[in-house]
Amino acid sequence: MPFINFMSSTAGRVLRIVAGIALIIAGLAAIQGTAGIIVAIVGLVPLLAGVFGVCFMAPLAGGSLRGGHPSA
């Protein structure tokens, strides 16, 4: 599963951080009202996952929640 392997890598971690920041900015600046707040809160999930090095999709492919490849 190349996508999950990518998301578990350092580049995927950076992508999660950037996507989280983009969602937060979009939610607070571009989208008004309650919907914007919800989008900003949803943006916290990939941001925090990237910051703490967690990949929620990796266990679906047999990998570790902490990203990377499955332990032997």
PDB file with SEQRES, HELIX, SHEET and CRYST1 records, atoms N, CA, C and O in Angstrom:
SEQRES   1 A   72  MET PRO PHE ILE ASN PHE MET SER SER THR ALA GLY ARG          
SEQRES   2 A   72  VAL LEU ARG ILE VAL ALA GLY ILE ALA LEU ILE ILE ALA          
SEQRES   3 A   72  GLY LEU ALA ALA ILE GLN GLY THR ALA GLY ILE ILE VAL          
SEQRES   4 A   72  ALA ILE VAL GLY LEU VAL PRO LEU LEU ALA GLY VAL PHE          
SEQRES   5 A   72  GLY VAL CYS PHE MET ALA PRO LEU ALA GLY GLY SER LEU          
SEQRES   6 A   72  ARG GLY GLY HIS PRO SER ALA                                  
HELIX    1 AA1 PRO A    2  SER A    8  1                                   7    
HELIX    2 AA2 THR A   10  ILE A   25  1                                  16    
HELIX    3 AA3 ALA A   26  ALA A   30  3                                   5    
HELIX    4 AA4 GLY A   33  VAL A   51  1                                  19    
HELIX    5 AA5 ALA A   58  ALA A   61  5                                   4    
CRYST1    1.000    1.000    1.000  90.00  90.00  90.00 P 1           1          
ATOM      1  N   MET A   1       0.829  -1.164   0.000  1.00  0.00           N  
ATOM      2  CA  MET A   1       0.000   0.000   0.000  1.00  0.00           C  
ATOM      3  C   MET A   1       0.887   1.246   0.000  1.00  0.00           C  
ATOM      4  O   MET A   1       1.236   1.774   1.056  1.00  0.00           O  
ATOM      5  N   PRO A   2       1.242   1.702  -1.187  1.00  0.00           N  
ATOM      6  CA  PRO A   2       2.183   2.824  -1.306  1.00  0.00           C  
ATOM      7  C   PRO A   2       1.711   4.100  -0.610  1.00  0.00           C  
ATOM      8  O   PRO A   2       2.524   4.827  -0.038  1.00  0.00           O  
ATOM      9  N   PHE A   3       0.411   4.380  -0.651  1.00  0.00           N  
ATOM     10  CA  PHE A   3      -0.082   5.606  -0.024  1.00  0.00           C  
ATOM     11  C   PHE A   3       0.148   5.578   1.480  1.00  0.00           C  
ATOM     12  O   PHE A   3       0.598   6.566   2.058  1.00  0.00           O  
ATOM     13  N   ILE A   4      -0.155   4.464   2.109  1.00  0.00           N  
ATOM     14  CA  ILE A   4       0.021   4.361   3.557  1.00  0.00           C  
ATOM     15  C   ILE A   4       1.506   4.385   3.911  1.00  0.00           C  
ATOM     16  O   ILE A   4       1.892   4.977   4.919  1.00  0.00           O  
ATOM     17  N   ASN A   5       2.337   3.748   3.094  1.00  0.00           N  
ATOM     18  CA  ASN A   5       3.779   3.817   3.328  1.00  0.00           C  
ATOM     19  C   ASN A   5       4.268   5.253   3.232  1.00  0.00           C  
ATOM     20  O   ASN A   5       5.100   5.682   4.031  1.00  0.00           O  
ATOM     21  N   PHE A   6       3.753   6.002   2.253  1.00  0.00           N  
ATOM     22  CA  PHE A   6       4.132   7.409   2.122  1.00  0.00           C  
ATOM     23  C   PHE A   6       3.671   8.203   3.334  1.00  0.00           C  
ATOM     24  O   PHE A   6       4.438   8.993   3.884  1.00  0.00           O  
ATOM     25  N   MET A   7       2.427   8.003   3.757  1.00  0.00           N  
ATOM     26  CA  MET A   7       1.905   8.767   4.887  1.00  0.00           C  
ATOM     27  C   MET A   7       2.640   8.436   6.187  1.00  0.00           C  
ATOM     28  O   MET A   7       2.655   9.253   7.108  1.00  0.00           O  
ATOM     29  N   SER A   8       3.238   7.269   6.273  1.00  0.00           N  
ATOM     30  CA  SER A   8       4.002   6.880   7.457  1.00  0.00           C  
ATOM     31  C   SER A   8       5.418   7.437   7.429  1.00  0.00           C  
ATOM     32  O   SER A   8       6.117   7.400   8.441  1.00  0.00           O  
ATOM     33  N   SER A   9       5.846   7.951   6.285  1.00  0.00           N  
ATOM     34  CA  SER A   9       7.206   8.458   6.149  1.00  0.00           C  
ATOM     35  C   SER A   9       7.310   9.890   6.672  1.00  0.00           C  
ATOM     36  O   SER A   9       6.313  10.505   7.051  1.00  0.00           O  
ATOM     37  N   THR A  10       8.528  10.401   6.683  1.00  0.00           N  
ATOM     38  CA  THR A  10       8.762  11.781   7.114  1.00  0.00           C  
ATOM     39  C   THR A  10       8.051  12.760   6.186  1.00  0.00           C  
ATOM     40  O   THR A  10       7.491  13.754   6.647  1.00  0.00           O  
ATOM     41  N   ALA A  11       8.070  12.489   4.892  1.00  0.00           N  
ATOM     42  CA  ALA A  11       7.376  13.369   3.945  1.00  0.00           C  
ATOM     43  C   ALA A  11       5.871  13.374   4.214  1.00  0.00           C  
ATOM     44  O   ALA A  11       5.231  14.421   4.112  1.00  0.00           O  
ATOM     45  N   GLY A  12       5.308  12.238   4.549  1.00  0.00           N  
ATOM     46  CA  GLY A  12       3.893  12.157   4.883  1.00  0.00           C  
ATOM     47  C   GLY A  12       3.576  12.907   6.161  1.00  0.00           C  
ATOM     48  O   GLY A  12       2.522  13.530   6.293  1.00  0.00           O  
ATOM     49  N   ARG A  13       4.504  12.836   7.097  1.00  0.00           N  
ATOM     50  CA  ARG A  13       4.331  13.575   8.349  1.00  0.00           C  
ATOM     51  C   ARG A  13       4.293  15.081   8.080  1.00  0.00           C  
ATOM     52  O   ARG A  13       3.453  15.792   8.632  1.00  0.00           O  
ATOM     53  N   VAL A  14       5.197  15.559   7.237  1.00  0.00           N  
ATOM     54  CA  VAL A  14       5.210  16.978   6.868  1.00  0.00           C  
ATOM     55  C   VAL A  14       3.919  17.342   6.141  1.00  0.00           C  
ATOM     56  O   VAL A  14       3.345  18.404   6.382  1.00  0.00           O  
ATOM     57  N   LEU A  15       3.468  16.468   5.258  1.00  0.00           N  
ATOM     58  CA  LEU A  15       2.218  16.718   4.534  1.00  0.00           C  
ATOM     59  C   LEU A  15       1.035  16.819   5.495  1.00  0.00           C  
ATOM     60  O   LEU A  15       0.167  17.673   5.313  1.00  0.00           O  
ATOM     61  N   ARG A  16       0.988  15.970   6.502  1.00  0.00           N  
ATOM     62  CA  ARG A  16      -0.094  16.046   7.494  1.00  0.00           C  
ATOM     63  C   ARG A  16      -0.056  17.362   8.250  1.00  0.00           C  
ATOM     64  O   ARG A  16      -1.102  17.956   8.515  1.00  0.00           O  
ATOM     65  N   ILE A  17       1.137  17.825   8.600  1.00  0.00           N  
ATOM     66  CA  ILE A  17       1.272  19.101   9.307  1.00  0.00           C  
ATOM     67  C   ILE A  17       0.803  20.247   8.423  1.00  0.00           C  
ATOM     68  O   ILE A  17       0.048  21.109   8.875  1.00  0.00           O  
ATOM     69  N   VAL A  18       1.240  20.267   7.172  1.00  0.00           N  
ATOM     70  CA  VAL A  18       0.853  21.335   6.239  1.00  0.00           C  
ATOM     71  C   VAL A  18      -0.650  21.302   5.986  1.00  0.00           C  
ATOM     72  O   VAL A  18      -1.293  22.351   5.959  1.00  0.00           O  
ATOM     73  N   ALA A  19      -1.219  20.112   5.802  1.00  0.00           N  
ATOM     74  CA  ALA A  19      -2.662  20.002   5.572  1.00  0.00           C  
ATOM     75  C   ALA A  19      -3.441  20.476   6.789  1.00  0.00           C  
ATOM     76  O   ALA A  19      -4.469  21.139   6.647  1.00  0.00           O  
ATOM     77  N   GLY A  20      -2.968  20.147   7.972  1.00  0.00           N  
ATOM     78  CA  GLY A  20      -3.638  20.598   9.189  1.00  0.00           C  
ATOM     79  C   GLY A  20      -3.624  22.116   9.312  1.00  0.00           C  
ATOM     80  O   GLY A  20      -4.638  22.733   9.639  1.00  0.00           O  
ATOM     81  N   ILE A  21      -2.461  22.711   9.047  1.00  0.00           N  
ATOM     82  CA  ILE A  21      -2.358  24.174   9.100  1.00  0.00           C  
ATOM     83  C   ILE A  21      -3.266  24.809   8.063  1.00  0.00           C  
ATOM     84  O   ILE A  21      -3.935  25.803   8.346  1.00  0.00           O  
ATOM     85  N   ALA A  22      -3.296  24.236   6.854  1.00  0.00           N  
ATOM     86  CA  ALA A  22      -4.152  24.786   5.792  1.00  0.00           C  
ATOM     87  C   ALA A  22      -5.628  24.718   6.179  1.00  0.00           C  
ATOM     88  O   ALA A  22      -6.376  25.667   5.944  1.00  0.00           O  
ATOM     89  N   LEU A  23      -6.047  23.611   6.767  1.00  0.00           N  
ATOM     90  CA  LEU A  23      -7.447  23.492   7.198  1.00  0.00           C  
ATOM     91  C   LEU A  23      -7.781  24.492   8.302  1.00  0.00           C  
ATOM     92  O   LEU A  23      -8.865  25.075   8.304  1.00  0.00           O  
ATOM     93  N   ILE A  24      -6.863  24.692   9.229  1.00  0.00           N  
ATOM     94  CA  ILE A  24      -7.104  25.644  10.305  1.00  0.00           C  
ATOM     95  C   ILE A  24      -7.213  27.062   9.744  1.00  0.00           C  
ATOM     96  O   ILE A  24      -8.115  27.813  10.116  1.00  0.00           O  
ATOM     97  N   ILE A  25      -6.302  27.422   8.858  1.00  0.00           N  
ATOM     98  CA  ILE A  25      -6.344  28.764   8.253  1.00  0.00           C  
ATOM     99  C   ILE A  25      -7.613  28.937   7.439  1.00  0.00           C  
ATOM    100  O   ILE A  25      -8.280  29.967   7.537  1.00  0.00           O  
ATOM    101  N   ALA A  26      -7.952  27.932   6.632  1.00  0.00           N  
ATOM    102  CA  ALA A  26      -9.172  28.021   5.820  1.00  0.00           C  
ATOM    103  C   ALA A  26     -10.399  28.142   6.707  1.00  0.00           C  
ATOM    104  O   ALA A  26     -11.305  28.926   6.422  1.00  0.00           O  
ATOM    105  N   GLY A  27     -10.427  27.370   7.774  1.00  0.00           N  
ATOM    106  CA  GLY A  27     -11.577  27.400   8.671  1.00  0.00           C  
ATOM    107  C   GLY A  27     -11.744  28.727   9.368  1.00  0.00           C  
ATOM    108  O   GLY A  27     -12.865  29.209   9.532  1.00  0.00           O  
ATOM    109  N   LEU A  28     -10.636  29.327   9.783  1.00  0.00           N  
ATOM    110  CA  LEU A  28     -10.721  30.570  10.538  1.00  0.00           C  
ATOM    111  C   LEU A  28     -10.782  31.807   9.650  1.00  0.00           C  
ATOM    112  O   LEU A  28     -11.393  32.805  10.032  1.00  0.00           O  
ATOM    113  N   ALA A  29     -10.161  31.762   8.476  1.00  0.00           N  
ATOM    114  CA  ALA A  29     -10.081  32.954   7.634  1.00  0.00           C  
ATOM    115  C   ALA A  29     -11.082  32.956   6.480  1.00  0.00           C  
ATOM    116  O   ALA A  29     -11.682  33.989   6.185  1.00  0.00           O  
ATOM    117  N   ALA A  30     -11.264  31.823   5.833  1.00  0.00           N  
ATOM    118  CA  ALA A  30     -12.063  31.806   4.610  1.00  0.00           C  
ATOM    119  C   ALA A  30     -13.513  31.399   4.842  1.00  0.00           C  
ATOM    120  O   ALA A  30     -14.417  31.900   4.174  1.00  0.00           O  
ATOM    121  N   ILE A  31     -13.731  30.502   5.777  1.00  0.00           N  
ATOM    122  CA  ILE A  31     -15.087  30.003   6.013  1.00  0.00           C  
ATOM    123  C   ILE A  31     -15.627  30.700   7.255  1.00  0.00           C  
ATOM    124  O   ILE A  31     -14.966  30.734   8.292  1.00  0.00           O  
ATOM    125  N   GLN A  32     -16.798  31.242   7.149  1.00  0.00           N  
ATOM    126  CA  GLN A  32     -17.372  32.001   8.252  1.00  0.00           C  
ATOM    127  C   GLN A  32     -18.265  31.131   9.128  1.00  0.00           C  
ATOM    128  O   GLN A  32     -18.795  30.115   8.679  1.00  0.00           O  
ATOM    129  N   GLY A  33     -18.420  31.535  10.360  1.00  0.00           N  
ATOM    130  CA  GLY A  33     -19.395  30.923  11.254  1.00  0.00           C  
ATOM    131  C   GLY A  33     -18.995  29.576  11.804  1.00  0.00           C  
ATOM    132  O   GLY A  33     -17.815  29.243  11.909  1.00  0.00           O  
ATOM    133  N   THR A  34     -20.012  28.809  12.152  1.00  0.00           N  
ATOM    134  CA  THR A  34     -19.826  27.514  12.781  1.00  0.00           C  
ATOM    135  C   THR A  34     -19.075  26.538  11.880  1.00  0.00           C  
ATOM    136  O   THR A  34     -18.255  25.759  12.365  1.00  0.00           O  
ATOM    137  N   ALA A  35     -19.341  26.568  10.591  1.00  0.00           N  
ATOM    138  CA  ALA A  35     -18.660  25.667   9.659  1.00  0.00           C  
ATOM    139  C   ALA A  35     -17.156  25.913   9.670  1.00  0.00           C  
ATOM    140  O   ALA A  35     -16.374  24.965   9.608  1.00  0.00           O  
ATOM    141  N   GLY A  36     -16.749  27.162   9.746  1.00  0.00           N  
ATOM    142  CA  GLY A  36     -15.326  27.489   9.796  1.00  0.00           C  
ATOM    143  C   GLY A  36     -14.665  26.969  11.051  1.00  0.00           C  
ATOM    144  O   GLY A  36     -13.538  26.477  11.014  1.00  0.00           O  
ATOM    145  N   ILE A  37     -15.365  27.080  12.154  1.00  0.00           N  
ATOM    146  CA  ILE A  37     -14.830  26.566  13.421  1.00  0.00           C  
ATOM    147  C   ILE A  37     -14.687  25.049  13.356  1.00  0.00           C  
ATOM    148  O   ILE A  37     -13.695  24.494  13.830  1.00  0.00           O  
ATOM    149  N   ILE A  38     -15.669  24.387  12.773  1.00  0.00           N  
ATOM    150  CA  ILE A  38     -15.611  22.928  12.644  1.00  0.00           C  
ATOM    151  C   ILE A  38     -14.439  22.512  11.761  1.00  0.00           C  
ATOM    152  O   ILE A  38     -13.716  21.571  12.089  1.00  0.00           O  
ATOM    153  N   VAL A  39     -14.248  23.212  10.639  1.00  0.00           N  
ATOM    154  CA  VAL A  39     -13.129  22.896   9.744  1.00  0.00           C  
ATOM    155  C   VAL A  39     -11.799  23.114  10.465  1.00  0.00           C  
ATOM    156  O   VAL A  39     -10.873  22.318  10.308  1.00  0.00           O  
ATOM    157  N   ALA A  40     -11.697  24.186  11.254  1.00  0.00           N  
ATOM    158  CA  ALA A  40     -10.469  24.448  11.999  1.00  0.00           C  
ATOM    159  C   ALA A  40     -10.208  23.355  13.031  1.00  0.00           C  
ATOM    160  O   ALA A  40      -9.065  22.933  13.207  1.00  0.00           O  
ATOM    161  N   ILE A  41     -11.244  22.898  13.706  1.00  0.00           N  
ATOM    162  CA  ILE A  41     -11.087  21.824  14.691  1.00  0.00           C  
ATOM    163  C   ILE A  41     -10.678  20.525  14.000  1.00  0.00           C  
ATOM    164  O   ILE A  41      -9.819  19.798  14.498  1.00  0.00           O  
ATOM    165  N   VAL A  42     -11.291  20.235  12.854  1.00  0.00           N  
ATOM    166  CA  VAL A  42     -10.912  19.043  12.086  1.00  0.00           C  
ATOM    167  C   VAL A  42      -9.450  19.146  11.647  1.00  0.00           C  
ATOM    168  O   VAL A  42      -8.749  18.136  11.588  1.00  0.00           O  
ATOM    169  N   GLY A  43      -8.989  20.354  11.343  1.00  0.00           N  
ATOM    170  CA  GLY A  43      -7.592  20.565  10.957  1.00  0.00           C  
ATOM    171  C   GLY A  43      -6.608  20.243  12.063  1.00  0.00           C  
ATOM    172  O   GLY A  43      -5.439  19.969  11.793  1.00  0.00           O  
ATOM    173  N   LEU A  44      -7.067  20.272  13.303  1.00  0.00           N  
ATOM    174  CA  LEU A  44      -6.189  19.916  14.419  1.00  0.00           C  
ATOM    175  C   LEU A  44      -5.773  18.449  14.379  1.00  0.00           C  
ATOM    176  O   LEU A  44      -4.685  18.102  14.837  1.00  0.00           O  
ATOM    177  N   VAL A  45      -6.623  17.592  13.838  1.00  0.00           N  
ATOM    178  CA  VAL A  45      -6.322  16.149  13.816  1.00  0.00           C  
ATOM    179  C   VAL A  45      -5.060  15.860  12.993  1.00  0.00           C  
ATOM    180  O   VAL A  45      -4.124  15.269  13.531  1.00  0.00           O  
ATOM    181  N   PRO A  46      -4.993  16.254  11.700  1.00  0.00           N  
ATOM    182  CA  PRO A  46      -3.759  15.960  10.961  1.00  0.00           C  
ATOM    183  C   PRO A  46      -2.561  16.758  11.482  1.00  0.00           C  
ATOM    184  O   PRO A  46      -1.430  16.273  11.436  1.00  0.00           O  
ATOM    185  N   LEU A  47      -2.799  17.970  11.975  1.00  0.00           N  
ATOM    186  CA  LEU A  47      -1.699  18.767  12.513  1.00  0.00           C  
ATOM    187  C   LEU A  47      -1.063  18.061  13.713  1.00  0.00           C  
ATOM    188  O   LEU A  47       0.153  17.877  13.753  1.00  0.00           O  
ATOM    189  N   LEU A  48      -1.870  17.672  14.671  1.00  0.00           N  
ATOM    190  CA  LEU A  48      -1.342  17.002  15.855  1.00  0.00           C  
ATOM    191  C   LEU A  48      -0.778  15.623  15.529  1.00  0.00           C  
ATOM    192  O   LEU A  48       0.217  15.203  16.120  1.00  0.00           O  
ATOM    193  N   ALA A  49      -1.410  14.919  14.591  1.00  0.00           N  
ATOM    194  CA  ALA A  49      -0.889  13.610  14.178  1.00  0.00           C  
ATOM    195  C   ALA A  49       0.507  13.769  13.572  1.00  0.00           C  
ATOM    196  O   ALA A  49       1.398  12.962  13.838  1.00  0.00           O  
ATOM    197  N   GLY A  50       0.692  14.798  12.769  1.00  0.00           N  
ATOM    198  CA  GLY A  50       2.008  15.042  12.182  1.00  0.00           C  
ATOM    199  C   GLY A  50       3.031  15.481  13.208  1.00  0.00           C  
ATOM    200  O   GLY A  50       4.172  15.021  13.188  1.00  0.00           O  
ATOM    201  N   VAL A  51       2.632  16.364  14.101  1.00  0.00           N  
ATOM    202  CA  VAL A  51       3.546  16.864  15.123  1.00  0.00           C  
ATOM    203  C   VAL A  51       4.018  15.734  16.039  1.00  0.00           C  
ATOM    204  O   VAL A  51       5.196  15.666  16.390  1.00  0.00           O  
ATOM    205  N   PHE A  52       3.108  14.859  16.418  1.00  0.00           N  
ATOM    206  CA  PHE A  52       3.453  13.780  17.336  1.00  0.00           C  
ATOM    207  C   PHE A  52       3.883  12.500  16.612  1.00  0.00           C  
ATOM    208  O   PHE A  52       4.171  11.496  17.264  1.00  0.00           O  
ATOM    209  N   GLY A  53       3.930  12.521  15.282  1.00  0.00           N  
ATOM    210  CA  GLY A  53       4.413  11.374  14.518  1.00  0.00           C  
ATOM    211  C   GLY A  53       3.486  10.180  14.525  1.00  0.00           C  
ATOM    212  O   GLY A  53       3.943   9.038  14.472  1.00  0.00           O  
ATOM    213  N   VAL A  54       2.186  10.427  14.591  1.00  0.00           N  
ATOM    214  CA  VAL A  54       1.206   9.351  14.603  1.00  0.00           C  
ATOM    215  C   VAL A  54       0.582   9.242  13.213  1.00  0.00           C  
ATOM    216  O   VAL A  54       0.230  10.254  12.608  1.00  0.00           O  
ATOM    217  N   CYS A  55       0.446   8.024  12.712  1.00  0.00           N  
ATOM    218  CA  CYS A  55      -0.216   7.802  11.430  1.00  0.00           C  
ATOM    219  C   CYS A  55      -1.393   6.858  11.679  1.00  0.00           C  
ATOM    220  O   CYS A  55      -1.213   5.658  11.887  1.00  0.00           O  
ATOM    221  N   PHE A  56      -2.595   7.424  11.653  1.00  0.00           N  
ATOM    222  CA  PHE A  56      -3.782   6.636  11.963  1.00  0.00           C  
ATOM    223  C   PHE A  56      -4.101   5.600  10.894  1.00  0.00           C  
ATOM    224  O   PHE A  56      -4.848   4.658  11.161  1.00  0.00           O  
ATOM    225  N   MET A  57      -3.554   5.749   9.692  1.00  0.00           N  
ATOM    226  CA  MET A  57      -3.834   4.806   8.609  1.00  0.00           C  
ATOM    227  C   MET A  57      -2.878   3.620   8.596  1.00  0.00           C  
ATOM    228  O   MET A  57      -3.193   2.587   8.005  1.00  0.00           O  
ATOM    229  N   ALA A  58      -1.721   3.747   9.233  1.00  0.00           N  
ATOM    230  CA  ALA A  58      -0.710   2.680   9.191  1.00  0.00           C  
ATOM    231  C   ALA A  58      -1.209   1.347   9.754  1.00  0.00           C  
ATOM    232  O   ALA A  58      -0.901   0.307   9.172  1.00  0.00           O  
ATOM    233  N   PRO A  59      -1.963   1.325  10.854  1.00  0.00           N  
ATOM    234  CA  PRO A  59      -2.436   0.028  11.353  1.00  0.00           C  
ATOM    235  C   PRO A  59      -3.340  -0.709  10.364  1.00  0.00           C  
ATOM    236  O   PRO A  59      -3.457  -1.933  10.429  1.00  0.00           O  
ATOM    237  N   LEU A  60      -3.977   0.021   9.456  1.00  0.00           N  
ATOM    238  CA  LEU A  60      -4.818  -0.629   8.447  1.00  0.00           C  
ATOM    239  C   LEU A  60      -3.994  -1.500   7.514  1.00  0.00           C  
ATOM    240  O   LEU A  60      -4.510  -2.452   6.929  1.00  0.00           O  
ATOM    241  N   ALA A  61      -2.709  -1.175   7.373  1.00  0.00           N  
ATOM    242  CA  ALA A  61      -1.813  -1.948   6.501  1.00  0.00           C  
ATOM    243  C   ALA A  61      -0.845  -2.799   7.313  1.00  0.00           C  
ATOM    244  O   ALA A  61       0.139  -3.312   6.779  1.00  0.00           O  
ATOM    245  N   GLY A  62      -1.126  -2.947   8.600  1.00  0.00           N  
ATOM    246  CA  GLY A  62      -0.274  -3.773   9.435  1.00  0.00           C  
ATOM    247  C   GLY A  62       0.913  -3.029  10.023  1.00  0.00           C  
ATOM    248  O   GLY A  62       1.805  -3.650  10.602  1.00  0.00           O  
ATOM    249  N   GLY A  63       0.940  -1.705   9.884  1.00  0.00           N  
ATOM    250  CA  GLY A  63       2.035  -0.909  10.417  1.00  0.00           C  
ATOM    251  C   GLY A  63       1.765  -0.461  11.831  1.00  0.00           C  
ATOM    252  O   GLY A  63       0.728  -0.766  12.421  1.00  0.00           O  
ATOM    253  N   SER A  64       2.720   0.266  12.356  1.00  0.00           N  
ATOM    254  CA  SER A  64       2.625   0.792  13.707  1.00  0.00           C  
ATOM    255  C   SER A  64       1.871   2.107  13.706  1.00  0.00           C  
ATOM    256  O   SER A  64       1.951   2.870  12.744  1.00  0.00           O  
ATOM    257  N   LEU A  65       1.136   2.379  14.779  1.00  0.00           N  
ATOM    258  CA  LEU A  65       0.435   3.654  14.912  1.00  0.00           C  
ATOM    259  C   LEU A  65       1.425   4.809  14.907  1.00  0.00           C  
ATOM    260  O   LEU A  65       1.070   5.921  14.514  1.00  0.00           O  
ATOM    261  N   ARG A  66       2.639   4.572  15.328  1.00  0.00           N  
ATOM    262  CA  ARG A  66       3.660   5.594  15.331  1.00  0.00           C  
ATOM    263  C   ARG A  66       4.282   5.791  13.949  1.00  0.00           C  
ATOM    264  O   ARG A  66       5.292   6.483  13.820  1.00  0.00           O  
ATOM    265  N   GLY A  67       3.693   5.192  12.920  1.00  0.00           N  
ATOM    266  CA  GLY A  67       4.219   5.327  11.563  1.00  0.00           C  
ATOM    267  C   GLY A  67       5.323   4.334  11.305  1.00  0.00           C  
ATOM    268  O   GLY A  67       5.617   3.489  12.151  1.00  0.00           O  
ATOM    269  N   GLY A  68       5.926   4.427  10.163  1.00  0.00           N  
ATOM    270  CA  GLY A  68       7.010   3.507   9.810  1.00  0.00           C  
ATOM    271  C   GLY A  68       6.466   2.148   9.399  1.00  0.00           C  
ATOM    272  O   GLY A  68       5.270   1.979   9.165  1.00  0.00           O  
ATOM    273  N   HIS A  69       7.354   1.208   9.320  1.00  0.00           N  
ATOM    274  CA  HIS A  69       6.993  -0.133   8.871  1.00  0.00           C  
ATOM    275  C   HIS A  69       6.650  -1.016  10.055  1.00  0.00           C  
ATOM    276  O   HIS A  69       7.057  -0.717  11.177  1.00  0.00           O  
ATOM    277  N   PRO A  70       5.907  -2.103   9.835  1.00  0.00           N  
ATOM    278  CA  PRO A  70       5.552  -2.974  10.935  1.00  0.00           C  
ATOM    279  C   PRO A  70       6.790  -3.537  11.630  1.00  0.00           C  
ATOM    280  O   PRO A  70       7.809  -3.810  10.996  1.00  0.00           O  
ATOM    281  N   SER A  71       6.680  -3.701  12.927  1.00  0.00           N  
ATOM    282  CA  SER A  71       7.806  -4.257  13.673  1.00  0.00           C  
ATOM    283  C   SER A  71       7.897  -5.754  13.412  1.00  0.00           C  
ATOM    284  O   SER A  71       6.891  -6.434  13.206  1.00  0.00           O  
ATOM    285  N   ALA A  72       9.121  -6.244  13.426  1.00  0.00           N  
ATOM    286  CA  ALA A  72       9.360  -7.658  13.115  1.00  0.00           C  
ATOM    287  C   ALA A  72       9.134  -8.539  14.315  1.00  0.00           C  
ATOM    288  O   ALA A  72       9.292  -9.757  14.226  1.00  0.00           O  
TER     289      ALA A  72                                                      
END                                                                             
